[in-house]
Amino acid sequence: MKSRALPFLIPIVLGAAVMLLVLRKAPPGPTPEDPGRTAGKATLSDLAGSPDWLEINRYQSTISRRNFLRLMDDVFTVSPAWRDYFKVGDQAVEIQTAPGESFQLRFAPEGIESPAPRYWRSCLELPAAPADQPLAGLKIAIDPGHIGGDWAKMEERWFQIPGSPPVQEGDMTLQVAKLMKPKLEAMGAIVTLVRDKTEPVTPLRPEMLREEAGKSSAGGDIVRLSERLFYRTAEIRARAKLVNETIQPDLVLCLHFNADAWGNPAAPTLVPKNHFHMILNGAYTDDEVGLADQRHDLLLKLLQGIHTEEANLAQATATAFVERTAMPPYIYFGGVGTAKNVQGNPYLWARNLLANRIYHCPVLYYEPYVMNSQEDHARMIAGDYEGLREVAGKNRPSIFREYADAAVLGLQRYYTSNRAVER
C-alpha cells in the first residue's frame, strides 16, 4: 500500500517555506500603551483573533508606493506615528506583526498596479444593468445598528419622556431596514438583513464574557464590562463573520440614528437642533495602529481600494439626504486625532469604528437625525405612517420612510450615473 503521508505533508512544508519568506525579524518598535490585550507577542483589540498575515500575500505588488503613502497619510491615520510600525522603503514596506517580527509587502511599479483580490465588486466592475433596474444583481447587506428590544437598556440606546413611548435605536434601525429592503429589491438588488429581529446575532452572552472582561486594562465593574464586550464587540464581530463569510455583499449599509447627551434616560434632556453625517473607515489613532489586528484590518481596507468606493457612494448619499431633510452637518470640532474630514464635504468623516473596519467591503455608515432633538423625538414617537402628517407644527412624512427614501435615492443616483446600461 502506498503511503498517504507525503501528499499531506507537502502543503505543510510549502506553507512553512512561505512563512519564512514573508515573516522576518525587525528591530523592536515602540510598545504602545495597551488599550487591548496581549496574545503571544502581539497586542490585540478586545475579542480579536491573531491576524493571518499570510493573507496579505495576496496583495503583493498590487499598489504603488505613492498611492500607499497617500492613503496612509490622508485617509487612514491621524499622525506620522504610523511609521513606527510601517517601515517604508523604495520597493516595499516592512509591517510590524509583533515586537521583533515583520511582514514585507512589495509595491507595484508606478502606473502598473494590479487588481486587488476581493469578494465585492465596485460599481464599474458590475455587469451592465437594465435602465430601469440600476441595482440589478448588486448584493447589499443591511445592518440595522444595535439590537433593541429587551436589550436596548443594556446597550444604552433607550430613553423615555414620561408619558411618551420609549425611543429605542435598535428597534428604529430595524424598522428603516425593513422599509428599505423592498425598495432596493424593486431596482434589482439582492438584499440581506444582517439581523431581522431585535435579538443578538452572537450566541455569546454577557455572563460568558466575564473572564475576558477581567483581562481588560480599562478596569471597573466586571459585570458592566462584560455587557459592553457583548453588545459593542462580540455582537459586531458575529455580524462581520456573517457578512464576510456567508453574505459576501458588494456593499453594507450600517443604519444608525445619532444623539446628543440626554442625561437620565428616564427623564432625558431634549435639545433644539438635529444634524446628519456619514462615517467612512479611516483616521486610525496612534493607539489603534499599535494593535496588530487593527494594522491588519487597515491593510485589507487600504489594499482592496475600499475607500474610493465608500467615498463616491457616500457623496451621492449625503447629497440625497440633505435634499430630502435639509439637516445641517455634524462637525467634529473636537475630533482632531479621532476623525478626519473626507474630500472637504462637511457631511463625510473618516473614523475607525469596529463595524466599518472589520466588514471587508465598502460600508455606508449613516448617522442621521438626533434621537433627543425636540423635532426628531416628536417624529419618532409619532411612529410610521403613509403620506404626510402634521408633526411638531409641520406636515411631514414618517421619519422612518424619509430615512429609507433618502438612503435609497442616493444609491439609485450613484449606480444610475456610474454603471453601464444594457443596450
N, C-alpha and C positions, 0 to 999 in steps of 0.2 A: 504493500500500500504506500502511495506517495505521501510524503509529509505535507501537512497543511500549514506548518509554522511559517515557512518563508514568505508566502504571499501576504500573510497578516503582518509580518514584521516590516515589509517594505515601506508602507506609508508611515510607520512609526519612525523609521530611520530617516526617511526623507523629511518628515516634519521636524525632527531634531536638527537636521542639517540646515533647514531654512531658519530655524530659531537662532542658530549660531551666526548666521549671516546677518540677521537684522537686529538682534539684541546684543549690544556691545557695552563694555564698561565705559563710563564717562566720569569726569570729575564730579564729586558730590555737589549738588546745587543747594541753595539755601533751604532750610526747613521752615515752612510757613507755620504760623500759629494754627493749630489743628482745629478747624471747625467741624471735622467729621470724625473718622475713626481710622485705625491702622489695621491693615490685613497684610501680614508678611512685612514687607518693607514699604509698600505704597500706602499713602494716606488717601482714604476714600470718603465719599459722601455717605450719609445715612442710608442703610439698606442697599448700597450699591455692591454689585459683584466685582471681582477683579477684571479689569478690561482685557479684551483679547487684542493685543497689539498686532498680532499677525493678520488680523482683519484689515489693517491699514495697508498691508502689502498690495491689496487690490488697486490702490490709488497711486502706486509708484508711477512717476513720470506723467501725471495727468494735469498738473498745474504748474505754471511758470513761477519763478522766484518773485517777479514783480507783482503778480496777482496775489500770491500768498501773502506778501508783506502788506499790500494794500488792504486786504480783508482783515488781517490781524490787527493792524493799526486803526483802521477806520470803522470797523464794524464789531469785531469780536472781543476786544479788550478795552480797558479804560486807562491803562498806563503802560509805559515801556517795560514794566516789571515782568511781562510775559517772556521776555528774552532770557530770564533766569532759567527757564525750563525749555526753551526752544533756541538752540544754538544755530543760527542761520549762516550757512556758508554759501559759496558761489554756486555749487552744484546740488546741494542737499541741505536739509535741516535735521539736526540731531534733537530728538524729543526725549526728555527725561521720563522714563516709565516708572522709576523708583529711584531713591537715592543711590547713586553709583551705577545706574543702568540706563541705557537709552535705546531708542529705535531710530533708524535713519530712513527718511523719506526723500527720495530723489526728485528734483524739479524737472519739469519738461523744458526743452529749449523754447525760448521766446517765440511765440507765434505758431507753435505746433502742439498745443495742449491736446490731450486725448479725452474722449468722452468718459465721464466718471461712471462706474457701475453703481446701479441703484434700482430699487423696485418701483419707484414712482416715475411718472412722465410729466415733463413740462408741457405747457400749452403748445409750444412749437413742435413737440415730439408726438403729439396726438394725431391720429389719422384725421382726414377731412371729415367734417360733420355736415349733416343736412342744415340748410339755412335756418329752418325753424326749430332746430334742436342743437344749440351751440354747446351743450354739455354732454352730447351723446358719447356714451362709453366712459366718461370721466368717473373715476372711483373716488367717492367722497366719504370720509368718516366724520360724523358729527359727534363731538364730545361735549355733552352738557356739563358744565363745570359744577364741582362739588357733588353732594349726594342728596341732601334734602330729606324730606320725610322725618322719620323718628331720629335721624342723625343730625338734623340741622342745628340743634342747640349745641351738641358736642363740637361740631366743626365751626361754631361761632359765625354762622351765616343765617341767623334768625334774630328778628326783633319784632316787637308788637306795641303799637299805640293802644293804650287802654280803650276798649270799646270797638276796636277795629280788628279785622283778621290779621294774623301774623304774616310777616314777609319772610319767605324762605328762599334763598337764592337757588338752591339745588332744584327746588320744585319749578321755579320760574324758567331756568335754563332748559329744563326738560320740556316744558310747555312750548318754548320757542323752537326747540329741535323738532318736535312733532309737527309744528306748523311749517317748518322749512322743508322737511323731507318730501312731501308730495309735490311741492313747488319745483324743487330741483329735479325730481324724477320726471316731471312733465316736460322738462327740457332735455331729457335723455340721460341724466346722471344715474349712476349706480350708488345708492346711498345706504350706509350702515350706521346705526346709532351705537356708539360705544357703550352706552347704558340706555335702557328703555324703561327703567323704573327707578324709584327712589330707594335703591338698595346698593350696597357696595359691589364693585366688580371683584375686589380682592377677597379671597377666602379667609385672610387673616383678620383678627380682631384685637382690640387694644390689649386685652389680658395676655395675648400670645406674644406681645412685643415688649413686655416689661423687662426681660433680661437685656434686650437690645437697648432699651431706654436707659438702663443702668450704666451703659458704657458711654453715654453721651457726655461730651465735655460741657454741655450747656448747664448741667446741674438743675436742681429744682425738684418738684414733686414728680415721682416716678409714674404715678397714675396719669397725671396730665401729660407728661412727656410721651407715654405710650399711646395715648389718644392722638396726639399730634403726629406721631410716627404712622399711625393707622390711616388717618384721613388726609394728611398732607403728603405722605411719602409712599406707603405701601399701596394705597389706592391708585395713585398716579402711575406707579411702576406696573401695577397689574393692567391698567388701561394701555400703557405703552407696549406691553408684551402682546396684548390682543391686536393692537394696531400694527406693530412691526412684523409679527409672525403669522397672523391669520388674515386680517383685513387687507393689509398692504395697499393703502389707498394712494392716490395721486395727491391728495390734499386732506388735511384735518382742519375742521372748524371747531375751535375751542370757544364755547359760549359762556360768557360771564356777564354779571352786572357789577358796576362799581359802587363804591360807598365812601362817604366821609366818616370820621369818627362819630359814633352815635351814643357813646356812654353806656348807661344802664340799658340792656336790651329790653327790659320790661317797662321802661319809661324813657325811650330814646329821644335824643335831640334831633330835630329836623333842621335842615339847612336851606338857605334860599336858592342855591344855584345847582345846576347839573353840568355835566361835561361828558366828553367822549374821547377815547383814544384807542389805538391798536398797538399790540406788542409783538415785536419780531425778536427772534433769538439773536443774542449778541451781548455786548457790554459785560463780559465776564470780569468780575472783580479780581484783584490780585490774590485774595484768599481762594477764590474758586479755581483759578488757574493752577493753584498749588495742589489741587486734588487730582489724583491720577485719572479717575473715571471721568472727570469733567474735561480734562485735557483731551481725552479720547473722544468724548462726545462732541467737543468743539471741532475736532478734526473731521469727524463724519459730517457735521453740518457744513463746514467750510469746503471740504473736498467734493461734496456732491453738488455744489452750486445752489444750495437751498436758498441762500439769502436773496439772490437776484429774483427768483420766482416769488418768494414771500413779499419782497418789496413791491414788485409790479402788481401783484394781486391786492396788496393792502392799499396801494394808491387808489385803485379803482373802487375798492370797497369803502374807503374813507370818504371819497367824493360822494358816493351814493348816500351814505349815512348823513352827511352834512346837508345834502339837498333835501332829504326827507325830514330831518329833525331839527336842523339849524342849531344843534348843540355846539357850544364853544369847545376848544381843545383843552385837555388836561395837560398842563405844562409841568415838567419835573424841574422846578426851580432849584430844589434842594437835591437834585438827582445826580450831581457831579460825582462820578465814581461808581454809580449804580445804574445809570441809564444814559443812552446816547440818542440824540435826535437822528432820524433817518431822512436823508435827501432833502433836508430843510422843510419837510412837511410837519407842521405843529401837531398833527394828529398821529404821527407814527414815531414810535420809540423802541429802541432795542434794549431788551433786558434779558437776563439769563434766568428763566423760570424752569422748573423741573419739567413741566408738560411740553413747553416749546423746545426744550433741549433734547429729550430722550425719545421723541417721536421722530423717526428717521425719514421725514419727508417735509415739504412745506407745511407750515401751520399758520392759519389766520386766527389770532387770539384777540377776541373782541372784548372791550371794556366800555360799553355804552351806559348812559344814564347814571343816576346816583340814587341808590335804593332809599336813602333817608333824606332826599331833597323833598321839599314841600310839594312840588309839582309832580315829580315822578312817583312819590309814595301814593298820592291820590290816584294816579293812573294804575298803579299796581293793585291796590285794593279794590279797584273797580272791576278787576277780572278781565277775562277775554270776552269779546263780543264782535259781531259783524258791523260793518258800516261805521258811522260816526256817532258819538255820544258826547254830551256836554260833561266835561270833567275839569275841575279846577277853573271854571269860568270860560272854557273854550271847547268848541266842537273838535273832537279828536278821534282818531282810530284807536283801537286797543293797542296798548304799548307793546304787547307781545307780537301782534301782527305787524306793527310798524317796524320792530326789530327784525322779524323774519323777512319782511318785504325789502328792507334796505340791504340786508346781507345778500339776499338772492339777486337783487338788482346789480350789485357790484360784481358778482360772479358772471351774471349774464352779459354785462357790458364787456368785461375783460375777455371772455372767451369769444364773444361775437367779433370783437375788434382784432383779435390776435390769432385766431385759429383758422386754418384753411377750411374752405367751404366746398362741399361736394359739387361737382359740375355735371 
